[in-house]
Amino acid sequence: MAKRSVGMVLAPEYSDNKKKKEEKNDIETVMNSIEFPVLDQTTQNSVISTTSNDLSNWSRLSSLWPLLYGTSCCFIEFASLIGSRFDFDRYGLVPRSSPRQADLILTAGTVTMKMAPSLVRLYEQMPEPKYVIAMGACTITGGMFSTDSYSTVRGVDKLIPVDVYLPGFPPKPEAVIDAIKLRKKGISRNLRDRFGSQQNNRCFTTTQRCCLRLVKHGCIWLQLSTWLVKHGLVHRSLGFDYQGVETLQIKPEDWHSIAVILY
């Protein structure tokens, strides 16, 4: 079974409730489990600390675009989700007719030998990261055709990696919604990818002062504005690997020093 997905991005939350105990700041920052050494929960709201992976997956949580691959009766149950009773649009699901615009493929029904190359081709044309939900017994194991059929694939996972198995003959529409929710939880709870982002893709930006450059070998490249250079806030005596006029390489152990300079 395929292992994919990453963590959610942090989000600031503003509190105006005067009944709460007074703290140092009125701004409460709700952060994920990634701990940043410099930025704490009293950081000003002009600083946003996140990773590109967290940001893209935070947006993907509410906008999974499925490619519907239905071949037989199980797909009729999925068609009922489009109606007003279940209203699967509220989960951000927008069916796409092109695999290049989809990040989730939902297979429902029997997969035959002749259709197998087409299914694999559709899966390969989907951009990364991509997810697969196998819906129904016929898709998962071949169903009633798994014993004596010469033309049926005994499980779609023999062709493409499957993230969520949805058994049933056919599964109910509520089960399809539960499978999609399960896939979303997988996107937000992959700790291995999250801790990898903590070590390799750490960055912070400030308004009109610096912009993110390329990340190389665990070091952060920032392109500083001419304002910082003119006012002498960045110079060679800081011990940084300073290259060129406006490019600065900041190593993880130098985060505290650069934070003091910028603020």
Backbone as CSV, one residue per row, in Angstrom:
resi,resn,N_x,N_y,N_z,CA_x,CA_y,CA_z,C_x,C_y,C_z
1,MET,0.840,-1.196,0.000,0.000,0.000,0.000,0.874,1.244,0.000
2,ALA,0.546,2.174,-0.848,1.373,3.350,-0.997,1.382,4.188,0.267
3,LYS,2.532,4.812,0.570,2.665,5.682,1.728,2.966,7.089,1.232
4,ARG,2.009,7.959,1.380,2.191,9.326,0.925,1.625,10.280,1.968
5,SER,1.596,11.594,1.626,0.959,12.674,2.373,1.917,13.335,3.361
6,VAL,1.637,14.605,3.695,2.450,15.357,4.638,1.575,16.151,5.583
7,GLY,2.264,16.958,6.485,1.530,17.652,7.526,0.927,18.969,7.106
8,MET,0.126,19.513,8.020,-0.575,20.756,7.727,0.271,21.952,8.111
9,VAL,-0.044,23.054,7.487,0.672,24.286,7.756,0.128,24.926,9.031
10,LEU,0.964,25.679,9.705,0.480,26.395,10.872,-0.428,27.539,10.450
11,ALA,-1.267,27.986,11.350,-2.191,29.070,11.044,-2.309,29.978,12.251
12,PRO,-2.256,31.308,12.060,-2.418,32.225,13.190,-3.868,32.370,13.591
13,GLU,-4.117,32.574,14.872,-5.470,32.762,15.377,-5.464,33.990,16.274
14,TYR,-6.401,34.889,16.036,-6.459,36.132,16.780,-7.550,36.043,17.841
15,SER,-7.264,36.472,19.044,-8.198,36.372,20.160,-8.479,37.760,20.700
16,ASP,-9.765,38.131,20.747,-10.197,39.414,21.283,-11.047,39.247,22.537
17,ASN,-11.077,38.072,23.097,-11.900,37.806,24.270,-11.224,38.397,25.508
18,LYS,-11.824,39.424,26.085,-11.226,40.106,27.221,-11.382,39.325,28.514
19,LYS,-12.239,38.314,28.510,-12.455,37.543,29.726,-11.305,36.597,30.010
20,LYS,-10.498,36.319,28.993,-9.366,35.425,29.196,-8.272,36.146,29.987
21,LYS,-7.377,35.380,30.557,-6.279,35.959,31.310,-5.370,36.734,30.374
22,GLU,-4.891,37.887,30.838,-4.007,38.704,30.023,-2.644,38.029,29.961
23,GLU,-2.137,37.946,28.735,-0.825,37.365,28.520,0.076,38.425,27.909
24,LYS,1.246,38.019,27.487,2.185,38.978,26.933,1.657,39.598,25.650
25,ASN,1.015,38.806,24.827,0.471,39.295,23.567,-0.957,38.826,23.439
26,ASP,-1.750,39.595,22.683,-3.130,39.193,22.419,-3.225,38.229,21.258
27,ILE,-2.115,38.005,20.604,-2.111,37.137,19.436,-1.653,35.755,19.855
28,GLU,-2.477,34.777,19.599,-2.139,33.393,19.885,-1.857,32.690,18.580
29,THR,-0.716,32.033,18.519,-0.327,31.349,17.300,-0.549,29.864,17.471
30,VAL,-1.352,29.297,16.606,-1.633,27.870,16.631,-0.658,27.196,15.684
31,MET,0.267,26.435,16.223,1.313,25.830,15.410,1.124,24.324,15.375
32,ASN,1.695,23.716,14.351,1.654,22.270,14.262,2.782,21.689,15.101
33,SER,2.990,20.377,14.961,3.957,19.714,15.825,5.394,20.023,15.453
34,ILE,5.641,20.712,14.345,7.003,21.095,13.996,7.433,22.225,14.923
35,GLU,8.544,22.077,15.594,9.020,23.113,16.490,10.128,23.897,15.805
36,PHE,9.992,25.197,15.728,10.986,26.052,15.132,11.818,26.684,16.249
37,PRO,13.137,26.684,16.131,13.979,27.114,17.236,13.882,28.598,17.541
38,VAL,13.600,29.446,16.563,13.600,30.881,16.769,12.204,31.413,17.015
39,LEU,11.250,30.976,16.213,9.905,31.521,16.267,9.097,30.823,17.353
40,ASP,8.531,31.571,18.264,7.719,30.996,19.323,6.296,31.502,19.200
41,GLN,5.504,31.217,20.202,4.096,31.552,20.124,3.812,33.024,20.351
42,THR,4.837,33.845,20.616,4.643,35.286,20.767,5.200,36.057,19.588
43,THR,5.462,35.374,18.482,6.025,36.025,17.307,5.018,36.979,16.695
44,GLN,5.499,38.086,16.179,4.624,39.054,15.538,3.952,38.433,14.324
45,ASN,2.772,38.972,13.980,2.015,38.403,12.873,2.594,38.750,11.518
46,SER,3.685,39.550,11.472,4.332,39.854,10.204,5.267,38.754,9.757
47,VAL,5.471,37.740,10.608,6.358,36.633,10.284,5.530,35.373,10.125
48,ILE,5.732,34.678,9.033,5.041,33.419,8.780,6.092,32.336,8.629
49,SER,6.013,31.316,9.409,6.968,30.218,9.361,6.255,28.967,8.876
50,THR,6.702,28.443,7.751,6.062,27.262,7.190,6.997,26.638,6.169
51,THR,6.543,25.610,5.499,7.285,24.989,4.411,6.397,24.919,3.189
52,SER,7.028,24.793,2.033,6.248,24.708,0.800,5.401,23.445,0.772
53,ASN,5.918,22.343,1.329,5.143,21.106,1.370,3.912,21.249,2.262
54,ASP,4.090,21.893,3.420,2.954,22.083,4.321,1.894,22.965,3.689
55,LEU,2.329,24.012,2.998,1.377,24.939,2.390,0.581,24.268,1.285
56,SER,1.258,23.499,0.424,0.558,22.845,-0.680,-0.392,21.768,-0.178
57,ASN,0.004,21.034,0.861,-0.872,19.983,1.366,-2.009,20.527,2.210
58,TRP,-1.805,21.685,2.845,-2.913,22.339,3.539,-3.999,22.729,2.550
59,SER,-3.607,23.245,1.390,-4.602,23.592,0.374,-5.209,22.349,-0.261
60,ARG,-4.433,21.274,-0.362,-4.932,20.049,-0.978,-5.963,19.343,-0.094
61,LEU,-5.905,19.574,1.204,-6.855,18.923,2.102,-8.297,19.269,1.767
62,SER,-8.540,20.481,1.316,-9.902,20.926,1.018,-10.181,20.992,-0.470
63,SER,-9.300,20.449,-1.286,-9.512,20.540,-2.734,-8.998,19.300,-3.451
64,LEU,-9.407,18.131,-2.980,-9.054,16.898,-3.684,-9.905,16.783,-4.947
65,TRP,-9.263,16.759,-6.091,-9.978,16.669,-7.366,-9.902,15.230,-7.873
66,PRO,-11.022,14.509,-7.867,-10.983,13.093,-8.241,-11.166,12.868,-9.737
67,LEU,-10.552,11.819,-10.200,-10.803,11.282,-11.538,-11.631,10.021,-11.346
68,LEU,-12.839,10.001,-11.863,-13.772,8.900,-11.629,-13.577,7.831,-12.694
69,TYR,-13.169,6.640,-12.246,-12.935,5.518,-13.157,-13.930,4.418,-12.788
70,GLY,-15.138,4.521,-13.312,-16.187,3.554,-13.016,-16.467,2.659,-14.196
71,THR,-16.534,1.366,-13.937,-16.722,0.396,-15.020,-17.994,-0.430,-14.879
72,SER,-18.590,-0.499,-13.692,-19.778,-1.350,-13.533,-20.647,-0.827,-12.396
73,CYS,-21.396,-1.719,-11.753,-22.499,-1.332,-10.875,-22.064,-0.553,-9.651
74,CYS,-20.859,-0.767,-9.120,-20.436,-0.050,-7.920,-20.396,1.456,-8.155
75,PHE,-20.162,1.847,-9.372,-20.054,3.275,-9.651,-21.401,3.985,-9.531
76,ILE,-22.508,3.245,-9.629,-23.825,3.861,-9.482,-23.987,4.443,-8.082
77,GLU,-23.419,3.764,-7.076,-23.479,4.293,-5.715,-22.703,5.594,-5.589
78,PHE,-21.609,5.689,-6.311,-20.861,6.946,-6.251,-21.613,8.071,-6.951
79,ALA,-22.359,7.737,-7.992,-23.112,8.771,-8.705,-24.139,9.444,-7.811
80,SER,-24.639,8.723,-6.801,-25.618,9.329,-5.896,-25.001,10.403,-5.012
81,LEU,-23.673,10.413,-4.890,-23.025,11.452,-4.093,-23.145,12.827,-4.725
82,ILE,-23.384,12.870,-6.028,-23.459,14.158,-6.711,-24.740,14.894,-6.346
83,GLY,-25.770,14.161,-5.935,-27.054,14.772,-5.608,-27.003,15.614,-4.350
84,SER,-28.132,16.258,-4.065,-28.200,17.176,-2.932,-28.239,16.460,-1.583
85,ARG,-28.574,15.182,-1.569,-28.675,14.485,-0.281,-27.309,14.323,0.373
86,PHE,-26.323,13.914,-0.394,-24.984,13.715,0.156,-24.065,14.903,-0.141
87,ASP,-24.224,15.531,-1.299,-23.544,16.788,-1.628,-22.038,16.695,-1.379
88,PHE,-21.376,15.885,-2.184,-19.945,15.703,-1.962,-19.122,16.919,-2.374
89,ASP,-19.749,17.939,-2.985,-19.025,19.164,-3.313,-18.583,19.918,-2.065
90,ARG,-19.247,19.696,-0.947,-18.886,20.408,0.288,-17.536,19.971,0.815
91,TYR,-17.015,18.842,0.338,-15.686,18.389,0.726,-14.609,18.878,-0.233
92,GLY,-14.961,19.747,-1.149,-13.993,20.262,-2.102,-13.696,19.328,-3.252
93,LEU,-14.540,18.332,-3.480,-14.319,17.371,-4.560,-14.899,17.920,-5.860
94,VAL,-14.041,18.102,-6.826,-14.456,18.595,-8.140,-14.039,17.547,-9.169
95,PRO,-14.974,16.742,-9.689,-14.600,15.704,-10.665,-13.954,16.315,-11.900
96,ARG,-12.862,15.688,-12.326,-12.137,16.159,-13.501,-12.189,15.088,-14.575
97,SER,-12.226,15.536,-15.817,-12.232,14.608,-16.948,-10.834,14.321,-17.456
98,SER,-9.853,15.068,-17.000,-8.472,14.873,-17.438,-7.622,14.417,-16.257
99,PRO,-6.803,13.384,-16.421,-5.948,12.941,-15.309,-4.886,13.962,-14.935
100,ARG,-4.543,14.860,-15.840,-3.520,15.870,-15.554,-4.015,16.952,-14.600
101,GLN,-5.309,16.997,-14.367,-5.882,17.963,-13.436,-6.385,17.311,-12.152
102,ALA,-6.168,16.020,-11.998,-6.691,15.280,-10.843,-5.544,14.812,-9.956
103,ASP,-5.827,14.706,-8.666,-4.849,14.147,-7.733,-5.404,12.955,-6.961
104,LEU,-6.615,12.515,-7.294,-7.231,11.340,-6.675,-7.989,10.570,-7.745
105,ILE,-7.706,9.292,-7.887,-8.444,8.449,-8.823,-9.261,7.448,-8.013
106,LEU,-10.542,7.381,-8.306,-11.458,6.488,-7.607,-11.907,5.412,-8.586
107,THR,-11.431,4.194,-8.367,-11.762,3.074,-9.242,-12.935,2.305,-8.655
108,ALA,-13.924,2.036,-9.469,-15.127,1.324,-9.024,-15.556,0.368,-10.121
109,GLY,-15.707,-0.901,-9.772,-16.148,-1.886,-10.748,-15.043,-2.837,-11.155
110,THR,-15.392,-3.749,-12.021,-14.462,-4.777,-12.478,-13.448,-4.193,-13.449
111,VAL,-12.196,-4.566,-13.270,-11.118,-4.154,-14.170,-10.707,-5.368,-14.989
112,THR,-10.869,-5.300,-16.285,-10.522,-6.413,-17.167,-9.093,-6.271,-17.682
113,MET,-8.610,-7.335,-18.305,-7.251,-7.330,-18.835,-7.076,-6.274,-19.921
114,LYS,-8.102,-6.083,-20.747,-7.995,-5.097,-21.820,-8.009,-3.665,-21.288
115,MET,-8.675,-3.454,-20.154,-8.745,-2.111,-19.587,-7.556,-1.788,-18.694
116,ALA,-6.777,-2.784,-18.329,-5.657,-2.560,-17.415,-4.634,-1.566,-17.961
117,PRO,-4.198,-1.657,-19.226,-3.237,-0.660,-19.727,-3.777,0.761,-19.694
118,SER,-5.066,0.938,-19.955,-5.656,2.280,-19.918,-5.652,2.844,-18.505
119,LEU,-5.954,1.996,-17.516,-5.943,2.453,-16.131,-4.537,2.854,-15.690
120,VAL,-3.555,2.058,-16.054,-2.172,2.383,-15.699,-1.735,3.677,-16.383
121,ARG,-2.139,3.871,-17.625,-1.774,5.095,-18.344,-2.400,6.323,-17.694
122,LEU,-3.654,6.201,-17.270,-4.299,7.322,-16.588,-3.592,7.653,-15.274
123,TYR,-3.210,6.617,-14.546,-2.520,6.842,-13.275,-1.170,7.520,-13.495
124,GLU,-0.441,7.115,-14.523,0.868,7.704,-14.790,0.769,9.145,-15.257
125,GLN,-0.359,9.528,-15.841,-0.525,10.899,-16.309,-0.931,11.859,-15.196
126,MET,-1.296,11.344,-14.041,-1.671,12.209,-12.918,-0.421,12.813,-12.288
127,PRO,-0.468,14.088,-11.896,0.702,14.709,-11.254,0.866,14.227,-9.814
128,GLU,2.096,14.299,-9.331,2.377,13.948,-7.935,2.058,15.123,-7.020
129,PRO,1.616,14.828,-5.799,1.259,13.528,-5.234,-0.124,13.098,-5.694
130,LYS,-0.305,11.797,-5.866,-1.571,11.250,-6.350,-2.003,10.103,-5.446
131,TYR,-3.317,9.927,-5.345,-3.885,8.962,-4.415,-4.908,8.095,-5.137
132,VAL,-5.117,6.891,-4.603,-6.013,5.911,-5.218,-6.948,5.363,-4.148
133,ILE,-8.243,5.328,-4.461,-9.247,4.680,-3.619,-9.878,3.555,-4.423
134,ALA,-9.769,2.322,-3.927,-10.370,1.157,-4.569,-11.741,0.924,-3.954
135,MET,-12.791,1.059,-4.757,-14.164,1.007,-4.263,-14.846,-0.275,-4.730
136,GLY,-15.251,-1.116,-3.788,-16.012,-2.308,-4.120,-15.172,-3.566,-4.181
137,ALA,-15.839,-4.705,-3.978,-15.150,-5.996,-3.961,-14.570,-6.351,-5.319
138,CYS,-15.262,-5.975,-6.393,-14.768,-6.310,-7.732,-13.458,-5.604,-8.034
139,THR,-13.298,-4.395,-7.523,-12.055,-3.660,-7.744,-10.938,-4.183,-6.858
140,ILE,-11.260,-4.552,-5.623,-10.232,-4.946,-4.668,-9.708,-6.352,-4.943
141,THR,-10.608,-7.320,-5.182,-10.194,-8.722,-5.340,-10.671,-9.368,-6.636
142,GLY,-11.487,-8.694,-7.398,-12.100,-9.317,-8.564,-13.522,-9.748,-8.316
143,GLY,-13.940,-9.808,-7.033,-15.322,-10.117,-6.693,-15.766,-11.490,-7.153
144,MET,-16.964,-11.544,-7.693,-17.519,-12.822,-8.145,-16.791,-13.386,-9.359
145,PHE,-15.982,-12.561,-9.997,-15.255,-13.023,-11.180,-13.843,-13.491,-10.851
146,SER,-13.493,-13.545,-9.571,-12.112,-13.834,-9.198,-11.752,-15.309,-9.290
147,THR,-12.729,-16.199,-9.413,-12.434,-17.635,-9.376,-12.264,-18.252,-10.755
148,ASP,-13.185,-17.953,-11.671,-13.168,-18.673,-12.946,-13.144,-17.756,-14.162
149,SER,-12.882,-16.481,-13.980,-12.861,-15.565,-15.118,-11.452,-15.478,-15.694
150,TYR,-11.360,-15.565,-17.011,-10.058,-15.511,-17.672,-9.652,-14.076,-18.030
151,SER,-10.561,-13.111,-17.883,-10.295,-11.752,-18.362,-10.349,-10.692,-17.270
152,THR,-10.420,-11.094,-16.002,-10.570,-10.134,-14.908,-9.285,-10.038,-14.104
153,VAL,-8.909,-8.814,-13.772,-7.746,-8.579,-12.917,-8.141,-8.836,-11.467
154,ARG,-7.374,-9.668,-10.764,-7.676,-10.018,-9.369,-7.133,-8.947,-8.420
155,GLY,-7.708,-7.797,-8.465,-7.270,-6.717,-7.585,-6.559,-5.616,-8.335
156,VAL,-7.052,-4.385,-8.165,-6.442,-3.266,-8.876,-5.069,-2.924,-8.316
157,ASP,-4.766,-3.383,-7.084,-3.453,-3.101,-6.521,-2.336,-3.869,-7.211
158,LYS,-2.674,-4.785,-8.086,-1.659,-5.439,-8.910,-1.205,-4.540,-10.055
159,LEU,-1.947,-3.468,-10.305,-1.626,-2.546,-11.398,-1.091,-1.214,-10.886
160,ILE,-1.754,-0.649,-9.885,-1.375,0.653,-9.336,-1.429,0.579,-7.814
161,PRO,-0.638,1.386,-7.098,-0.685,1.362,-5.625,-1.986,1.955,-5.108
162,VAL,-2.568,1.323,-4.103,-3.853,1.735,-3.542,-3.622,2.319,-2.152
163,ASP,-4.246,3.455,-1.879,-4.132,4.107,-0.577,-5.248,3.691,0.374
164,VAL,-6.481,3.602,-0.119,-7.628,3.264,0.723,-8.436,2.167,0.041
165,TYR,-8.699,1.067,0.771,-9.563,-0.006,0.286,-10.963,0.194,0.865
166,LEU,-11.954,0.171,0.000,-13.341,0.389,0.413,-14.158,-0.844,0.040
167,PRO,-14.249,-1.857,0.927,-14.969,-3.091,0.601,-16.474,-2.879,0.589
168,GLY,-17.150,-3.826,-0.055,-18.607,-3.770,-0.154,-19.058,-4.182,-1.539
169,PHE,-20.346,-4.502,-1.637,-20.851,-4.956,-2.937,-22.309,-4.501,-3.131
170,PRO,-22.500,-3.219,-3.428,-21.498,-2.135,-3.498,-21.422,-1.390,-2.176
171,PRO,-20.382,-0.573,-1.958,-20.320,0.255,-0.750,-21.379,1.351,-0.777
172,LYS,-21.813,1.773,0.389,-22.788,2.848,0.482,-22.118,4.200,0.223
173,PRO,-22.888,5.200,-0.164,-22.297,6.533,-0.365,-21.624,7.079,0.892
174,GLU,-22.195,6.756,2.071,-21.562,7.210,3.308,-20.167,6.617,3.475
175,ALA,-19.991,5.370,3.002,-18.674,4.742,3.091,-17.665,5.438,2.187
176,VAL,-18.116,5.922,1.045,-17.216,6.656,0.146,-16.749,7.944,0.809
177,ILE,-17.668,8.626,1.486,-17.298,9.852,2.192,-16.298,9.551,3.306
178,ASP,-16.502,8.440,4.027,-15.558,8.055,5.078,-14.184,7.748,4.498
179,ALA,-14.144,7.125,3.319,-12.861,6.822,2.687,-12.120,8.096,2.301
180,ILE,-12.854,9.084,1.816,-12.225,10.354,1.451,-11.711,11.067,2.695
181,LYS,-12.470,11.021,3.785,-12.006,11.617,5.037,-10.757,10.909,5.549
182,LEU,-10.719,9.584,5.392,-9.549,8.824,5.820,-8.325,9.217,5.018
183,ARG,-8.518,9.444,3.726,-7.398,9.868,2.882,-6.900,11.254,3.283
184,LYS,-7.818,12.138,3.654,-7.421,13.470,4.094,-6.644,13.411,5.407
185,LYS,-7.040,12.508,6.304,-6.292,12.351,7.543,-4.884,11.841,7.266
186,GLY,-4.763,10.982,6.259,-3.438,10.506,5.903,-2.547,11.617,5.388
187,ILE,-3.141,12.583,4.693,-2.357,13.706,4.181,-1.834,14.564,5.328
188,SER,-2.622,14.705,6.372,-2.268,15.621,7.462,-1.486,14.971,8.588
189,ARG,-1.253,13.658,8.538,-0.624,12.983,9.677,0.617,12.181,9.323
190,ASN,1.242,12.503,8.237,2.454,11.781,7.873,3.624,12.424,8.598
191,LEU,4.024,11.858,9.725,5.047,12.478,10.558,6.426,12.384,9.938
192,ARG,6.689,11.341,9.186,8.021,11.190,8.626,8.330,12.315,7.655
193,ASP,7.395,12.620,6.775,7.591,13.706,5.838,7.610,15.047,6.555
194,ARG,6.843,15.156,7.626,6.795,16.419,8.366,8.131,16.713,9.025
195,PHE,8.739,15.694,9.674,10.022,15.928,10.310,11.126,16.120,9.280
196,GLY,10.975,15.526,8.091,11.924,15.807,7.029,11.869,17.251,6.596
197,SER,10.678,17.814,6.553,10.525,19.222,6.218,11.143,20.102,7.285
198,GLN,11.064,19.679,8.539,11.626,20.482,9.616,13.128,20.648,9.450
199,GLN,13.818,19.597,9.023,15.263,19.647,8.953,15.782,20.244,7.647
200,ASN,15.066,20.044,6.545,15.605,20.379,5.234,14.981,21.591,4.576
201,ASN,13.739,21.927,4.900,13.036,22.994,4.196,12.627,24.116,5.133
202,ARG,13.415,24.409,6.133,13.061,25.427,7.110,13.326,26.804,6.522
203,CYS,12.416,27.718,6.710,12.578,29.057,6.163,11.677,30.017,6.912
204,PHE,11.990,31.313,6.834,11.066,32.333,7.284,11.254,33.563,6.411
205,THR,10.221,34.362,6.280,10.280,35.557,5.448,9.692,36.731,6.204
206,THR,10.135,37.917,5.849,9.568,39.138,6.393,9.150,40.025,5.242
207,THR,8.185,40.890,5.474,7.627,41.722,4.425,8.677,42.688,3.885
208,GLN,8.951,42.622,2.578,9.804,43.548,1.846,11.227,43.593,2.378
209,ARG,11.652,42.535,3.005,13.029,42.522,3.481,13.847,41.393,2.869
210,CYS,13.260,40.235,2.738,13.996,39.139,2.142,13.023,38.181,1.492
211,CYS,13.482,37.467,0.500,12.641,36.512,-0.199,13.377,35.189,-0.300
212,LEU,12.637,34.116,-0.283,13.200,32.772,-0.258,13.868,32.445,-1.574
213,ARG,15.082,31.928,-1.508,15.790,31.456,-2.685,15.790,29.929,-2.677
214,LEU,16.844,29.330,-3.163,16.926,27.883,-3.301,17.470,27.259,-2.017
215,VAL,16.976,26.081,-1.659,17.440,25.361,-0.480,18.482,24.341,-0.911
216,LYS,19.698,24.433,-0.359,20.777,23.532,-0.756,21.473,22.986,0.487
217,HIS,21.580,21.680,0.586,22.367,20.995,1.604,21.991,21.432,3.016
218,GLY,20.695,21.616,3.278,20.263,21.958,4.612,20.467,23.402,5.017
219,CYS,21.011,24.249,4.118,21.219,25.658,4.416,20.156,26.480,3.711
220,ILE,19.833,27.619,4.290,18.775,28.463,3.765,19.402,29.631,3.020
221,TRP,18.974,29.847,1.784,19.468,30.955,0.982,18.420,32.049,0.989
222,LEU,18.824,33.238,1.414,17.941,34.390,1.408,18.550,35.476,0.541
223,GLN,17.714,36.122,-0.244,18.162,37.256,-1.030,17.732,38.523,-0.298
224,LEU,18.695,39.221,0.287,18.383,40.372,1.107,18.163,41.602,0.244
225,SER,17.333,42.499,0.707,17.064,43.731,-0.024,18.241,44.683,0.106
226,THR,18.316,45.647,-0.812,19.407,46.620,-0.781,19.331,47.500,0.462
227,TRP,18.142,47.597,1.068,17.987,48.401,2.279,18.838,47.849,3.412
228,LEU,18.871,46.518,3.555,19.675,45.918,4.614,21.162,46.103,4.354
229,VAL,21.554,46.009,3.068,22.970,46.135,2.737,23.438,47.571,2.941
230,LYS,22.617,48.533,2.529,22.995,49.936,2.650,23.162,50.364,4.105
231,HIS,22.316,49.868,4.968,22.347,50.274,6.366,23.299,49.421,7.200
232,GLY,24.069,48.576,6.548,25.088,47.833,7.255,24.580,46.777,8.203
233,LEU,23.338,46.298,7.979,22.800,45.274,8.865,23.324,43.891,8.521
234,VAL,23.953,43.742,7.378,24.556,42.478,6.970,25.975,42.765,6.518
235,HIS,26.954,42.111,7.096,28.343,42.325,6.701,29.111,41.046,6.972
236,ARG,30.381,41.029,6.551,31.169,39.805,6.606,31.526,39.410,8.042
237,SER,31.581,40.346,8.956,32.035,40.044,10.310,31.067,39.180,11.103
238,LEU,29.871,38.913,10.555,28.896,38.104,11.279,29.251,36.626,11.288
239,GLY,30.181,36.219,10.434,30.551,34.820,10.379,29.733,34.002,9.416
240,PHE,28.835,34.626,8.642,28.040,33.903,7.673,28.840,33.688,6.397
241,ASP,28.390,32.729,5.609,28.982,32.498,4.292,28.366,33.499,3.327
242,TYR,28.956,34.686,3.239,28.377,35.794,2.466,28.907,35.743,1.044
243,GLN,28.054,35.701,0.058,28.431,35.601,-1.348,27.718,36.688,-2.127
244,GLY,28.492,37.473,-2.878,27.884,38.510,-3.702,27.423,39.695,-2.870
245,VAL,26.626,40.524,-3.471,26.162,41.747,-2.827,24.871,41.524,-2.062
246,GLU,23.985,40.668,-2.591,22.662,40.548,-2.001,22.278,39.118,-1.647
247,THR,23.211,38.196,-1.676,22.887,36.795,-1.404,23.593,36.339,-0.133
248,LEU,22.873,35.707,0.742,23.406,35.277,2.027,23.000,33.841,2.292
249,GLN,23.949,33.025,2.686,23.671,31.641,3.065,23.619,31.552,4.586
250,ILE,22.489,31.102,5.106,22.301,31.027,6.552,22.247,29.559,6.962
251,LYS,23.139,29.155,7.809,23.163,27.790,8.296,22.227,27.657,9.498
252,PRO,21.785,26.432,9.808,20.825,26.254,10.916,21.306,26.808,12.245
253,GLU,22.623,26.726,12.523,23.107,27.216,13.812,23.165,28.742,13.887
254,ASP,22.970,29.434,12.759,23.030,30.897,12.736,21.660,31.546,12.762
255,TRP,20.604,30.761,13.023,19.254,31.321,12.978,19.061,32.418,14.016
256,HIS,19.579,32.225,15.220,19.346,33.210,16.277,20.011,34.544,15.940
257,SER,21.214,34.493,15.380,21.925,35.725,15.046,21.205,36.526,13.984
258,ILE,20.730,35.843,12.935,20.057,36.569,11.858,18.713,37.105,12.322
259,ALA,18.068,36.424,13.276,16.800,36.927,13.796,17.011,38.211,14.590
260,VAL,18.115,38.287,15.348,18.410,39.505,16.101,18.694,40.660,15.156
261,ILE,19.358,40.385,14.037,19.699,41.438,13.082,18.452,41.989,12.414
262,LEU,17.565,41.106,11.986,16.391,41.548,11.233,15.371,42.227,12.124
263,TYR,15.338,41.893,13.394,14.317,42.440,14.273,14.936,43.242,15.412
